[in-house]
Amino acid sequence: IKRKPVGENEFMDVCNFRLARSSYVVLYMIDLIVFYVIPLIIATVLYLLIWRILYLSRAMRKKRQLKGEKIAKEASGFTSPSKP
């Protein structure tokens, strides 16, 4: 810590801690991975799960609807009197 004058009889403590350039690269990479890449992967996985649930529910709804129409057609065919 170094004291830097900022006015008359006023000083400010200044930290002049520095690392080697290669150390900063490591810190920036860790920062990028922890605060960008990992959240991006988590968000992507969650959105894929949401998409899968919505897609499957839509497919199941269509399947049930088609099955219901088929059953209704079969039921109406069995209940209608046959003409000779």
Protein Blocks (a to p, Z undefined) as FASTA:
>chain_A
ZZddfbehiacdddfbdcdfklmmmmmmmmmmmmmmmmmmmmmmmmmmmmmmmmmmmmmm
mmmmmmmmmmmmmmmmmmpccdZZ
